[in-house]
Amino acid sequence: MERSQSHRKLSAMKQSLFDQGLLDEQFIQLEELQDDANPNFVEEIVTLYYRDSSRLITNIEQALKERNPLDFNKLDTLMHQFKGSSSSIGAKKVKAECNLFREYCRAGNAEGCIKSFQQLKKEYAALRKKLEAYFQMARQAGPAETACRSK
């Protein structure tokens, strides 16, 4: 009974990540790849995402500090990589902020890039915190979480 209740809480928590616009269907697709042979697949992918993307964030921060003038092509290339990584885990709000940043790059808007990047870092950190809580709850609940979005 307690296990079933844990799974309901986990399902509700996942649904809230979708309801808040933090995740998109790509996250469900990752969950569908998870099986008994690799029960922590999604958590491992997300962990790799945060490890690798922290390097990209550092590189973008460095590029933003190299003013006079900003290298918008370099910034756009870095953000394109970050957007691709974010898309692969279904990080919907992060991806949207990446798109906005890239629009500012194409427009040559340094102030827009800086503001967008600050917002991106907030969305990135918020998603990380919520996914860490989700994966912790998933580990406590144990197997049997289905890879379908609750209704």
N, CA, C and O atoms as a GROMACS GRO file, in nm:
protein
  604
    1MET      N    1   0.083  -0.120   0.000
    1MET     CA    2   0.000   0.000   0.000
    1MET      C    3   0.086   0.126   0.000
    1MET      O    4   0.063   0.218  -0.078
    2GLU      N    5   0.186   0.128   0.088
    2GLU     CA    6   0.273   0.244   0.096
    2GLU      C    7   0.349   0.264  -0.034
    2GLU      O    8   0.371   0.378  -0.078
    3ARG      N    9   0.390   0.154  -0.097
    3ARG     CA   10   0.462   0.160  -0.225
    3ARG      C   11   0.374   0.223  -0.333
    3ARG      O   12   0.420   0.305  -0.412
    4SER      N   13   0.247   0.183  -0.335
    4SER     CA   14   0.152   0.238  -0.432
    4SER      C   15   0.134   0.389  -0.410
    4SER      O   16   0.127   0.466  -0.505
    5GLN      N   17   0.127   0.428  -0.285
    5GLN     CA   18   0.112   0.569  -0.251
    5GLN      C   19   0.237   0.647  -0.296
    5GLN      O   20   0.225   0.758  -0.346
    6SER      N   21   0.354   0.589  -0.277
    6SER     CA   22   0.479   0.653  -0.320
    6SER      C   23   0.478   0.674  -0.471
    6SER      O   24   0.524   0.777  -0.521
    7HIS      N   25   0.427   0.575  -0.544
    7HIS     CA   26   0.423   0.586  -0.689
    7HIS      C   27   0.322   0.692  -0.734
    7HIS      O   28   0.346   0.761  -0.833
    8ARG      N   29   0.211   0.705  -0.661
    8ARG     CA   30   0.115   0.811  -0.693
    8ARG      C   31   0.177   0.948  -0.670
    8ARG      O   32   0.159   1.039  -0.750
    9LYS      N   33   0.249   0.962  -0.560
    9LYS     CA   34   0.317   1.090  -0.531
    9LYS      C   35   0.421   1.121  -0.639
    9LYS      O   36   0.434   1.235  -0.683
   10LEU      N   37   0.493   1.019  -0.680
   10LEU     CA   38   0.594   1.036  -0.783
   10LEU      C   39   0.529   1.079  -0.915
   10LEU      O   40   0.579   1.168  -0.983
   11SER      N   41   0.419   1.015  -0.949
   11SER     CA   42   0.347   1.049  -1.071
   11SER      C   43   0.296   1.193  -1.065
   11SER      O   44   0.304   1.266  -1.164
   12ALA      N   45   0.244   1.233  -0.951
   12ALA     CA   46   0.194   1.370  -0.935
   12ALA      C   47   0.310   1.470  -0.944
   12ALA      O   48   0.294   1.578  -1.001
   13MET      N   49   0.423   1.434  -0.888
   13MET     CA   50   0.539   1.522  -0.894
   13MET      C   51   0.585   1.540  -1.038
   13MET      O   52   0.616   1.651  -1.081
   14LYS      N   53   0.589   1.430  -1.112
   14LYS     CA   54   0.628   1.438  -1.254
   14LYS      C   55   0.528   1.523  -1.330
   14LYS      O   56   0.567   1.608  -1.410
   15GLN      N   57   0.400   1.502  -1.306
   15GLN     CA   58   0.297   1.580  -1.376
   15GLN      C   59   0.315   1.729  -1.347
   15GLN      O   60   0.294   1.812  -1.435
   16SER      N   61   0.352   1.762  -1.224
   16SER     CA   62   0.371   1.904  -1.191
   16SER      C   63   0.487   1.966  -1.270
   16SER      O   64   0.483   2.085  -1.302
   17LEU      N   65   0.588   1.886  -1.302
   17LEU     CA   66   0.699   1.936  -1.384
   17LEU      C   67   0.651   1.970  -1.524
   17LEU      O   68   0.700   2.064  -1.586
   18PHE      N   69   0.555   1.892  -1.574
   18PHE     CA   70   0.495   1.922  -1.704
   18PHE      C   71   0.401   2.042  -1.694
   18PHE      O   72   0.402   2.130  -1.779
   19ASP      N   73   0.320   2.042  -1.589
   19ASP     CA   74   0.223   2.151  -1.570
   19ASP      C   75   0.292   2.286  -1.557
   19ASP      O   76   0.239   2.388  -1.602
   20GLN      N   77   0.410   2.288  -1.496
   20GLN     CA   78   0.486   2.412  -1.479
   20GLN      C   79   0.562   2.450  -1.606
   20GLN      O   80   0.626   2.556  -1.612
   21GLY      N   81   0.555   2.364  -1.707
   21GLY     CA   82   0.623   2.393  -1.832
   21GLY      C   83   0.773   2.367  -1.827
   21GLY      O   84   0.847   2.414  -1.914
   22LEU      N   85   0.818   2.294  -1.727
   22LEU     CA   86   0.961   2.268  -1.713
   22LEU      C   87   1.009   2.158  -1.807
   22LEU      O   88   1.122   2.161  -1.855
   23LEU      N   89   0.921   2.059  -1.834
   23LEU     CA   90   0.958   1.945  -1.917
   23LEU      C   91   0.863   1.932  -2.035
   23LEU      O   92   0.749   1.980  -2.031
   24ASP      N   93   0.912   1.867  -2.141
   24ASP     CA   94   0.828   1.836  -2.255
   24ASP      C   95   0.831   1.686  -2.282
   24ASP      O   96   0.887   1.610  -2.204
   25GLU      N   97   0.771   1.645  -2.391
   25GLU     CA   98   0.755   1.502  -2.422
   25GLU      C   99   0.887   1.426  -2.437
   25GLU      O  100   0.889   1.304  -2.424
   26GLN      N  101   0.997   1.496  -2.463
   26GLN     CA  102   1.126   1.428  -2.475
   26GLN      C  103   1.160   1.354  -2.346
   26GLN      O  104   1.222   1.247  -2.351
   27PHE      N  105   1.121   1.408  -2.233
   27PHE     CA  106   1.147   1.342  -2.105
   27PHE      C  107   1.075   1.208  -2.099
   27PHE      O  108   1.131   1.109  -2.052
   28ILE      N  109   0.952   1.204  -2.148
   28ILE     CA  110   0.875   1.079  -2.153
   28ILE      C  111   0.945   0.978  -2.244
   28ILE      O  112   0.953   0.860  -2.214
   29GLN      N  113   0.994   1.028  -2.357
   29GLN     CA  114   1.065   0.939  -2.449
   29GLN      C  115   1.189   0.878  -2.383
   29GLN      O  116   1.220   0.761  -2.404
   30LEU      N  117   1.258   0.956  -2.304
   30LEU     CA  118   1.372   0.901  -2.230
   30LEU      C  119   1.326   0.794  -2.132
   30LEU      O  120   1.388   0.688  -2.120
   31GLU      N  121   1.217   0.821  -2.062
   31GLU     CA  122   1.165   0.722  -1.967
   31GLU      C  123   1.126   0.592  -2.036
   31GLU      O  124   1.140   0.484  -1.979
   32GLU      N  125   1.078   0.602  -2.158
   32GLU     CA  126   1.039   0.482  -2.232
   32GLU      C  127   1.160   0.395  -2.266
   32GLU      O  128   1.144   0.276  -2.292
   33LEU      N  129   1.278   0.452  -2.266
   33LEU     CA  130   1.401   0.376  -2.293
   33LEU      C  131   1.454   0.306  -2.168
   33LEU      O  132   1.541   0.219  -2.176
   34GLN      N  133   1.400   0.344  -2.054
   34GLN     CA  134   1.443   0.286  -1.926
   34GLN      C  135   1.376   0.150  -1.908
   34GLN      O  136   1.257   0.133  -1.937
   35ASP      N  137   1.453   0.052  -1.861
   35ASP     CA  138   1.397  -0.081  -1.838
   35ASP      C  139   1.466  -0.146  -1.718
   35ASP      O  140   1.548  -0.083  -1.651
   36ASP      N  141   1.433  -0.271  -1.693
   36ASP     CA  142   1.491  -0.342  -1.579
   36ASP      C  143   1.642  -0.354  -1.588
   36ASP      O  144   1.711  -0.355  -1.486
   37ALA      N  145   1.694  -0.364  -1.710
   37ALA     CA  146   1.839  -0.377  -1.728
   37ALA      C  147   1.910  -0.246  -1.695
   37ALA      O  148   2.027  -0.247  -1.656
   38ASN      N  149   1.841  -0.134  -1.709
   38ASN     CA  150   1.899  -0.003  -1.678
   38ASN      C  151   1.793   0.084  -1.610
   38ASN      O  152   1.740   0.177  -1.670
   39PRO      N  153   1.763   0.052  -1.484
   39PRO     CA  154   1.652   0.119  -1.415
   39PRO      C  155   1.677   0.266  -1.382
   39PRO      O  156   1.583   0.339  -1.349
   40ASN      N  157   1.801   0.312  -1.390
   40ASN     CA  158   1.833   0.452  -1.360
   40ASN      C  159   1.875   0.529  -1.485
   40ASN      O  160   1.944   0.631  -1.476
   41PHE      N  161   1.832   0.481  -1.600
   41PHE     CA  162   1.875   0.539  -1.727
   41PHE      C  163   1.850   0.690  -1.733
   41PHE      O  164   1.941   0.766  -1.765
   42VAL      N  165   1.728   0.733  -1.703
   42VAL     CA  166   1.693   0.875  -1.716
   42VAL      C  167   1.776   0.958  -1.618
   42VAL      O  168   1.827   1.064  -1.655
   43GLU      N  169   1.788   0.911  -1.497
   43GLU     CA  170   1.868   0.985  -1.398
   43GLU      C  171   2.013   0.997  -1.445
   43GLU      O  172   2.075   1.102  -1.428
   44GLU      N  173   2.066   0.891  -1.502
   44GLU     CA  174   2.204   0.896  -1.552
   44GLU      C  175   2.219   0.996  -1.667
   44GLU      O  176   2.316   1.070  -1.672
   45ILE      N  177   2.122   0.998  -1.757
   45ILE     CA  178   2.126   1.093  -1.869
   45ILE      C  179   2.118   1.236  -1.818
   45ILE      O  180   2.192   1.323  -1.864
   46VAL      N  181   2.030   1.261  -1.723
   46VAL     CA  182   2.014   1.396  -1.668
   46VAL      C  183   2.141   1.436  -1.592
   46VAL      O  184   2.184   1.552  -1.599
   47THR      N  185   2.201   1.343  -1.520
   47THR     CA  186   2.325   1.372  -1.449
   47THR      C  187   2.436   1.410  -1.548
   47THR      O  188   2.510   1.506  -1.526
   48LEU      N  189   2.446   1.335  -1.657
   48LEU     CA  190   2.544   1.369  -1.762
   48LEU      C  191   2.515   1.506  -1.823
   48LEU      O  192   2.606   1.583  -1.850
   49TYR      N  193   2.387   1.535  -1.844
   49TYR     CA  194   2.349   1.666  -1.898
   49TYR      C  195   2.400   1.778  -1.808
   49TYR      O  196   2.461   1.873  -1.856
   50TYR      N  197   2.375   1.767  -1.679
   50TYR     CA  198   2.418   1.874  -1.588
   50TYR      C  199   2.570   1.882  -1.577
   50TYR      O  200   2.625   1.991  -1.564
   51ARG      N  201   2.636   1.769  -1.582
   51ARG     CA  202   2.783   1.771  -1.577
   51ARG      C  203   2.840   1.839  -1.701
   51ARG      O  204   2.925   1.927  -1.691
   52ASP      N  205   2.793   1.798  -1.818
   52ASP     CA  206   2.846   1.853  -1.942
   52ASP      C  207   2.800   1.997  -1.968
   52ASP      O  208   2.878   2.078  -2.019
   53SER      N  209   2.677   2.027  -1.933
   53SER     CA  210   2.626   2.162  -1.962
   53SER      C  211   2.688   2.268  -1.870
   53SER      O  212   2.691   2.385  -1.906
   54SER      N  213   2.737   2.228  -1.756
   54SER     CA  214   2.803   2.327  -1.669
   54SER      C  215   2.926   2.383  -1.738
   54SER      O  216   2.961   2.500  -1.717
   55ARG      N  217   2.994   2.302  -1.819
   55ARG     CA  218   3.109   2.350  -1.897
   55ARG      C  219   3.062   2.454  -1.999
   55ARG      O  220   3.128   2.556  -2.019
   56LEU      N  221   2.950   2.427  -2.065
   56LEU     CA  222   2.898   2.523  -2.162
   56LEU      C  223   2.858   2.654  -2.096
   56LEU      O  224   2.882   2.762  -2.152
   57ILE      N  225   2.798   2.646  -1.980
   57ILE     CA  226   2.760   2.769  -1.908
   57ILE      C  227   2.884   2.851  -1.876
   57ILE      O  228   2.885   2.973  -1.893
   58THR      N  229   2.988   2.785  -1.830
   58THR     CA  230   3.114   2.855  -1.801
   58THR      C  231   3.169   2.920  -1.927
   58THR      O  232   3.214   3.035  -1.923
   59ASN      N  233   3.166   2.849  -2.038
   59ASN     CA  234   3.216   2.904  -2.165
   59ASN      C  235   3.133   3.024  -2.211
   59ASN      O  236   3.187   3.121  -2.263
   60ILE      N  237   3.002   3.018  -2.192
   60ILE     CA  238   2.916   3.130  -2.230
   60ILE      C  239   2.944   3.249  -2.139
   60ILE      O  240   2.953   3.363  -2.185
   61GLU      N  241   2.958   3.223  -2.009
   61GLU     CA  242   2.991   3.333  -1.916
   61GLU      C  243   3.121   3.401  -1.957
   61GLU      O  244   3.130   3.524  -1.958
   62GLN      N  245   3.222   3.321  -1.992
   62GLN     CA  246   3.350   3.376  -2.037
   62GLN      C  247   3.331   3.461  -2.163
   62GLN      O  248   3.385   3.572  -2.172
   63ALA      N  249   3.256   3.409  -2.258
   63ALA     CA  250   3.234   3.482  -2.383
   63ALA      C  251   3.157   3.612  -2.359
   63ALA      O  252   3.181   3.711  -2.430
   64LEU      N  253   3.068   3.614  -2.263
   64LEU     CA  254   2.993   3.737  -2.231
   64LEU      C  255   3.082   3.840  -2.163
   64LEU      O  256   3.056   3.960  -2.173
   65LYS      N  257   3.186   3.795  -2.096
   65LYS     CA  258   3.280   3.888  -2.031
   65LYS      C  259   3.376   3.951  -2.131
   65LYS      O  260   3.433   4.057  -2.104
   66GLU      N  261   3.394   3.886  -2.245
   66GLU     CA  262   3.483   3.936  -2.350
   66GLU      C  263   3.410   4.041  -2.432
   66GLU      O  264   3.382   4.021  -2.550
   67ARG      N  265   3.381   4.152  -2.370
   67ARG     CA  266   3.307   4.258  -2.438
   67ARG      C  267   3.401   4.336  -2.529
   67ARG      O  268   3.521   4.308  -2.537
   68ASN      N  269   3.345   4.433  -2.596
   68ASN     CA  270   3.421   4.522  -2.687
   68ASN      C  271   3.480   4.449  -2.803
   68ASN      O  272   3.602   4.432  -2.805
   69PRO      N  273   3.409   4.407  -2.897
   69PRO     CA  274   3.266   4.379  -2.889
   69PRO      C  275   3.244   4.232  -2.856
   69PRO      O  276   3.337   4.152  -2.859
   70LEU      N  277   3.120   4.199  -2.826
   70LEU     CA  278   3.085   4.059  -2.802
   70LEU      C  279   3.094   3.983  -2.934
   70LEU      O  280   3.062   4.035  -3.041
   71ASP      N  281   3.139   3.860  -2.925
   71ASP     CA  282   3.144   3.773  -3.043
   71ASP      C  283   3.012   3.697  -3.049
   71ASP      O  284   2.998   3.589  -2.992
   72PHE      N  285   2.914   3.756  -3.119
   72PHE     CA  286   2.781   3.698  -3.124
   72PHE      C  287   2.779   3.563  -3.194
   72PHE      O  288   2.698   3.477  -3.159
   73ASN      N  289   2.866   3.544  -3.291
   73ASN     CA  290   2.872   3.413  -3.357
   73ASN      C  291   2.918   3.305  -3.260
   73ASN      O  292   2.862   3.195  -3.258
   74LYS      N  293   3.018   3.335  -3.181
   74LYS     CA  294   3.068   3.239  -3.081
   74LYS      C  295   2.960   3.210  -2.978
   74LYS      O  296   2.936   3.094  -2.942
   75LEU      N  297   2.894   3.316  -2.930
   75LEU     CA  298   2.787   3.299  -2.832
   75LEU      C  299   2.673   3.215  -2.889
   75LEU      O  300   2.621   3.126  -2.821
   76ASP      N  301   2.636   3.241  -3.013
   76ASP     CA  302   2.528   3.167  -3.076
   76ASP      C  303   2.565   3.019  -3.090
   76ASP      O  304   2.481   2.932  -3.068
   77THR      N  305   2.689   2.992  -3.127
   77THR     CA  306   2.734   2.853  -3.141
   77THR      C  307   2.731   2.780  -3.007
   77THR      O  308   2.685   2.666  -2.999
   78LEU      N  309   2.779   2.846  -2.903
   78LEU     CA  310   2.777   2.785  -2.769
   78LEU      C  311   2.633   2.760  -2.723
   78LEU      O  312   2.603   2.654  -2.668
   79MET      N  313   2.546   2.857  -2.747
   79MET     CA  314   2.407   2.842  -2.703
   79MET      C  315   2.336   2.737  -2.786
   79MET      O  316   2.246   2.668  -2.736
   80HIS      N  317   2.373   2.723  -2.912
   80HIS     CA  318   2.315   2.618  -2.995
   80HIS      C  319   2.348   2.480  -2.935
   80HIS      O  320   2.262   2.393  -2.930
   81GLN      N  321   2.470   2.462  -2.891
   81GLN     CA  322   2.510   2.336  -2.826
   81GLN      C  323   2.430   2.314  -2.697
   81GLN      O  324   2.382   2.204  -2.670
   82PHE      N  325   2.417   2.421  -2.619
   82PHE     CA  326   2.344   2.412  -2.492
   82PHE      C  327   2.197   2.379  -2.517
   82PHE      O  328   2.138   2.298  -2.446
   83LYS      N  329   2.140   2.441  -2.620
   83LYS     CA  330   2.000   2.414  -2.655
   83LYS      C  331   1.981   2.269  -2.694
   83LYS      O  332   1.883   2.206  -2.654
   84GLY      N  333   2.074   2.215  -2.772
   84GLY     CA  334   2.065   2.075  -2.814
   84GLY      C  335   2.069   1.980  -2.695
   84GLY      O  336   1.991   1.885  -2.688
   85SER      N  337   2.158   2.006  -2.603
   85SER     CA  338   2.167   1.924  -2.482
   85SER      C  339   2.039   1.934  -2.400
   85SER      O  340   1.988   1.834  -2.351
   86SER      N  341   1.989   2.055  -2.386
   86SER     CA  342   1.867   2.078  -2.308
   86SER      C  343   1.747   2.010  -2.372
   86SER      O  344   1.662   1.954  -2.303
   87SER      N  345   1.740   2.015  -2.505
   87SER     CA  346   1.631   1.949  -2.577
   87SER      C  347   1.634   1.798  -2.556
   87SER      O  348   1.529   1.734  -2.549
   88SER      N  349   1.754   1.742  -2.544
   88SER     CA  350   1.766   1.596  -2.533
   88SER      C  351   1.707   1.540  -2.404
   88SER      O  352   1.672   1.423  -2.399
   89ILE      N  353   1.696   1.623  -2.300
   89ILE     CA  354   1.634   1.576  -2.176
   89ILE      C  355   1.492   1.631  -2.157
   89ILE      O  356   1.425   1.598  -2.060
   90GLY      N  357   1.448   1.714  -2.251
   90GLY     CA  358   1.313   1.768  -2.241
   90GLY      C  359   1.302   1.891  -2.153
   90GLY      O  360   1.196   1.918  -2.096
   91ALA      N  361   1.411   1.967  -2.140
   91ALA     CA  362   1.413   2.086  -2.054
   91ALA      C  363   1.346   2.203  -2.129
   91ALA      O  364   1.414   2.285  -2.191
   92LYS      N  365   1.215   2.209  -2.123
   92LYS     CA  366   1.135   2.298  -2.206
   92LYS      C  367   1.163   2.447  -2.181
   92LYS      O  368   1.186   2.521  -2.277
   93LYS      N  369   1.162   2.491  -2.056
   93LYS     CA  370   1.185   2.633  -2.028
   93LYS      C  371   1.329   2.673  -2.058
   93LYS      O  372   1.355   2.783  -2.106
   94VAL      N  373   1.421   2.585  -2.029
   94VAL     CA  374   1.562   2.613  -2.058
   94VAL      C  375   1.580   2.628  -2.209
   94VAL      O  376   1.646   2.720  -2.256
   95LYS      N  377   1.520   2.537  -2.285
   95LYS     CA  378   1.529   2.542  -2.431
   95LYS      C  379   1.469   2.671  -2.485
   95LYS      O  380   1.525   2.733  -2.576
   96ALA      N  381   1.356   2.713  -2.430
   96ALA     CA  382   1.291   2.837  -2.474
   96ALA      C  383   1.383   2.957  -2.448
   96ALA      O  384   1.392   3.048  -2.530
   97GLU      N  385   1.450   2.956  -2.335
   97GLU     CA  386   1.541   3.066  -2.303
   97GLU      C  387   1.663   3.064  -2.395
   97GLU      O  388   1.716   3.168  -2.432
   98CYS      N  389   1.707   2.945  -2.433
   98CYS     CA  390   1.816   2.932  -2.531
   98CYS      C  391   1.775   2.996  -2.663
   98CYS      O  392   1.854   3.067  -2.726
   99ASN      N  393   1.653   2.971  -2.706
   99ASN     CA  394   1.603   3.030  -2.831
   99ASN      C  395   1.601   3.181  -2.824
   99ASN      O  396   1.639   3.248  -2.920
  100LEU      N  397   1.557   3.235  -2.712
  100LEU     CA  398   1.553   3.380  -2.694
  100LEU      C  399   1.695   3.438  -2.698
  100LEU      O  400   1.719   3.539  -2.764
  101PHE      N  401   1.786   3.375  -2.629
  101PHE     CA  402   1.926   3.419  -2.629
  101PHE      C  403   1.980   3.422  -2.771
  101PHE      O  404   2.046   3.518  -2.811
  102ARG      N  405   1.952   3.317  -2.848
  102ARG     CA  406   2.001   3.310  -2.986
  102ARG      C  407   1.939   3.419  -3.073
  102ARG      O  408   2.005   3.470  -3.164
  103GLU      N  409   1.814   3.455  -3.046
  103GLU     CA  410   1.752   3.566  -3.120
  103GLU      C  411   1.826   3.696  -3.090
  103GLU      O  412   1.850   3.776  -3.180
  104TYR      N  413   1.861   3.716  -2.963
  104TYR     CA  414   1.936   3.836  -2.926
  104TYR      C  415   2.074   3.836  -2.992
  104TYR      O  416   2.123   3.941  -3.032
  105CYS      N  417   2.136   3.719  -3.003
  105CYS     CA  418   2.266   3.710  -3.073
  105CYS      C  419   2.251   3.753  -3.218
  105CYS      O  420   2.330   3.833  -3.269
  106ARG      N  421   2.149   3.700  -3.284
  106ARG     CA  422   2.128   3.733  -3.425
  106ARG      C  423   2.100   3.882  -3.444
  106ARG      O  424   2.134   3.940  -3.547
  107ALA      N  425   2.038   3.944  -3.344
  107ALA     CA  426   2.007   4.087  -3.351
  107ALA      C  427   2.125   4.173  -3.304
  107ALA      O  428   2.121   4.296  -3.316
  108GLY      N  429   2.228   4.109  -3.251
  108GLY     CA  430   2.343   4.185  -3.200
  108GLY      C  431   2.310   4.262  -3.073
  108GLY      O  432   2.369   4.366  -3.046
  109ASN      N  433   2.217   4.210  -2.994
  109ASN     CA  434   2.170   4.277  -2.872
  109ASN      C  435   2.243   4.221  -2.750
  109ASN      O  436   2.203   4.119  -2.694
  110ALA      N  437   2.349   4.288  -2.709
  110ALA     CA  438   2.430   4.241  -2.596
  110ALA      C  439   2.352   4.242  -2.466
  110ALA      O  440   2.359   4.146  -2.389
  111GLU      N  441   2.278   4.347  -2.441
  111GLU     CA  442   2.199   4.357  -2.318
  111GLU      C  443   2.095   4.246  -2.311
  111GLU      O  444   2.074   4.185  -2.206
  112GLY      N  445   2.030   4.219  -2.423
  112GLY     CA  446   1.933   4.110  -2.430
  112GLY      C  447   1.997   3.976  -2.400
  112GLY      O  448   1.940   3.894  -2.328
  113CYS      N  449   2.116   3.954  -2.456
  113CYS     CA  450   2.189   3.829  -2.431
  113CYS      C  451   2.217   3.812  -2.282
  113CYS      O  452   2.197   3.704  -2.225
  114ILE      N  453   2.264   3.918  -2.220
  114ILE     CA  454   2.300   3.911  -2.078
  114ILE      C  455   2.177   3.882  -1.992
  114ILE      O  456   2.181   3.796  -1.904
  115LYS      N  457   2.069   3.954  -2.016
  115LYS     CA  458   1.946   3.933  -1.939
  115LYS      C  459   1.890   3.793  -1.962
  115LYS      O  460   1.849   3.725  -1.867
  116SER      N  461   1.888   3.751  -2.086
  116SER     CA  462   1.837   3.618  -2.119
  116SER      C  463   1.922   3.509  -2.053
  116SER      O  464   1.870   3.410  -2.003
  117PHE      N  465   2.053   3.529  -2.054
  117PHE     CA  466   2.142   3.430  -1.993
  117PHE      C  467   2.118   3.420  -1.843
  117PHE      O  468   2.122   3.310  -1.787
  118GLN      N  469   2.094   3.532  -1.778
  118GLN     CA  470   2.064   3.529  -1.634
  118GLN      C  471   1.936   3.450  -1.608
  118GLN      O  472   1.930   3.372  -1.514
  119GLN      N  473   1.835   3.472  -1.691
  119GLN     CA  474   1.709   3.398  -1.677
  119GLN      C  475   1.730   3.250  -1.706
  119GLN      O  476   1.674   3.165  -1.638
  120LEU      N  477   1.810   3.220  -1.808
  120LEU     CA  478   1.841   3.081  -1.842
  120LEU      C  479   1.904   3.010  -1.723
  120LEU      O  480   1.868   2.897  -1.692
  121LYS      N  481   1.998   3.076  -1.657
  121LYS     CA  482   2.064   3.013  -1.542
  121LYS      C  483   1.966   2.988  -1.428
  121LYS      O  484   1.979   2.888  -1.357
  122LYS      N  485   1.869   3.076  -1.411
  122LYS     CA  486   1.765   3.055  -1.308
  122LYS      C  487   1.680   2.934  -1.343
  122LYS      O  488   1.653   2.849  -1.258
  123GLU      N  489   1.636   2.926  -1.469
  123GLU     CA  490   1.553   2.812  -1.512
  123GLU      C  491   1.631   2.681  -1.501
  123GLU      O  492   1.576   2.579  -1.459
  124TYR      N  493   1.756   2.685  -1.538
  124TYR     CA  494   1.846   2.569  -1.534
  124TYR      C  495   1.860   2.519  -1.390
  124TYR      O  496   1.849   2.399  -1.364
  125ALA      N  497   1.885   2.611  -1.297
  125ALA     CA  498   1.902   2.574  -1.156
  125ALA      C  499   1.771   2.523  -1.096
  125ALA      O  500   1.772   2.427  -1.019
  126ALA      N  501   1.660   2.587  -1.130
  126ALA     CA  502   1.530   2.545  -1.077
  126ALA      C  503   1.496   2.404  -1.125
  126ALA      O  504   1.449   2.321  -1.047
  127LEU      N  505   1.519   2.378  -1.254
  127LEU     CA  506   1.491   2.244  -1.306
  127LEU      C  507   1.581   2.141  -1.239
  127LEU      O  508   1.535   2.032  -1.204
  128ARG      N  509   1.706   2.175  -1.221
  128ARG     CA  510   1.799   2.081  -1.157
  128ARG      C  511   1.751   2.042  -1.018
  128ARG      O  512   1.749   1.925  -0.982
  129LYS      N  513   1.712   2.142  -0.941
  129LYS     CA  514   1.664   2.118  -0.804
  129LYS      C  515   1.540   2.028  -0.806
  129LYS      O  516   1.530   1.935  -0.726
  130LYS      N  517   1.448   2.055  -0.895
  130LYS     CA  518   1.324   1.977  -0.900
  130LYS      C  519   1.349   1.835  -0.951
  130LYS      O  520   1.288   1.740  -0.903
  131LEU      N  521   1.438   1.821  -1.049
  131LEU     CA  522   1.469   1.687  -1.098
  131LEU      C  523   1.545   1.605  -0.994
  131LEU      O  524   1.524   1.484  -0.982
  132GLU      N  525   1.632   1.670  -0.918
  132GLU     CA  526   1.701   1.598  -0.811
  132GLU      C  527   1.601   1.545  -0.709
  132GLU      O  528   1.612   1.431  -0.663
  133ALA      N  529   1.503   1.627  -0.674
  133ALA     CA  530   1.399   1.583  -0.580
  133ALA      C  531   1.316   1.469  -0.642
  133ALA      O  532   1.282   1.373  -0.574
  134TYR      N  533   1.285   1.481  -0.770
  134TYR     CA  534   1.208   1.378  -0.839
  134TYR      C  535   1.283   1.245  -0.839
  134TYR      O  536   1.225   1.140  -0.809
  135PHE      N  537   1.411   1.248  -0.874
  135PHE     CA  538   1.489   1.124  -0.880
  135PHE      C  539   1.511   1.064  -0.741
  135PHE      O  540   1.517   0.942  -0.725
  136GLN      N  541   1.523   1.150  -0.641
  136GLN     CA  542   1.534   1.099  -0.505
  136GLN      C  543   1.405   1.026  -0.466
  136GLN      O  544   1.410   0.919  -0.406
  137MET      N  545   1.292   1.085  -0.498
  137MET     CA  546   1.164   1.021  -0.468
  137MET      C  547   1.149   0.891  -0.548
  137MET      O  548   1.098   0.792  -0.496
  138ALA      N  549   1.194   0.892  -0.674
  138ALA     CA  550   1.186   0.772  -0.757
  138ALA      C  551   1.269   0.659  -0.698
  138ALA      O  552   1.227   0.543  -0.700
  139ARG      N  553   1.387   0.690  -0.646
  139ARG     CA  554   1.470   0.587  -0.584
  139ARG      C  555   1.402   0.531  -0.460
  139ARG      O  556   1.408   0.410  -0.436
  140GLN      N  557   1.336   0.616  -0.383
  140GLN     CA  558   1.267   0.571  -0.262
  140GLN      C  559   1.144   0.488  -0.297
  140GLN      O  560   1.112   0.392  -0.227
  141ALA      N  561   1.076   0.525  -0.405
  141ALA     CA  562   0.954   0.453  -0.445
  141ALA      C  563   0.988   0.316  -0.503
  141ALA      O  564   0.907   0.223  -0.494
  142GLY      N  565   1.105   0.305  -0.562
  142GLY     CA  566   1.145   0.178  -0.621
  142GLY      C  567   1.088   0.161  -0.761
  142GLY      O  568   1.023   0.251  -0.813
  143PRO      N  569   1.114   0.044  -0.823
  143PRO     CA  570   1.068   0.022  -0.961
  143PRO      C  571   0.917   0.018  -0.972
  143PRO      O  572   0.845   0.011  -0.872
  144ALA      N  573   0.871   0.021  -1.095
  144ALA     CA  574   0.730   0.010  -1.134
  144ALA      C  575   0.672   0.144  -1.175
  144ALA      O  576   0.554   0.150  -1.207
  145GLU      N  577   0.749   0.250  -1.176
  145GLU     CA  578   0.701   0.375  -1.231
  145GLU      C  579   0.693   0.358  -1.382
  145GLU      O  580   0.793   0.329  -1.447
  146THR      N  581   0.576   0.376  -1.436
  146THR     CA  582   0.560   0.358  -1.580
  146THR      C  583   0.610   0.482  -1.652
  146THR      O  584   0.619   0.591  -1.595
  147ALA      N  585   0.641   0.463  -1.777
  147ALA     CA  586   0.693   0.572  -1.858
  147ALA      C  587   0.582   0.644  -1.933
  147ALA      O  588   0.600   0.686  -2.047
  148CYS      N  589   0.469   0.658  -1.868
  148CYS     CA  590   0.362   0.732  -1.934
  148CYS      C  591   0.325   0.852  -1.848
  148CYS      O  592   0.334   0.849  -1.725
  149ARG      N  593   0.284   0.955  -1.915
  149ARG     CA  594   0.249   1.078  -1.848
  149ARG      C  595   0.113   1.061  -1.781
  149ARG      O  596   0.017   1.014  -1.842
  150SER      N  597   0.106   1.100  -1.655
  150SER     CA  598  -0.022   1.086  -1.585
  150SER      C  599  -0.121   1.189  -1.640
  150SER      O  600  -0.081   1.294  -1.689
  151LYS      N  601  -0.245   1.157  -1.630
  151LYS     CA  602  -0.350   1.245  -1.685
  151LYS      C  603  -0.416   1.324  -1.576
  151LYS      O  604  -0.506   1.404  -1.603
   0.00000   0.00000   0.00000
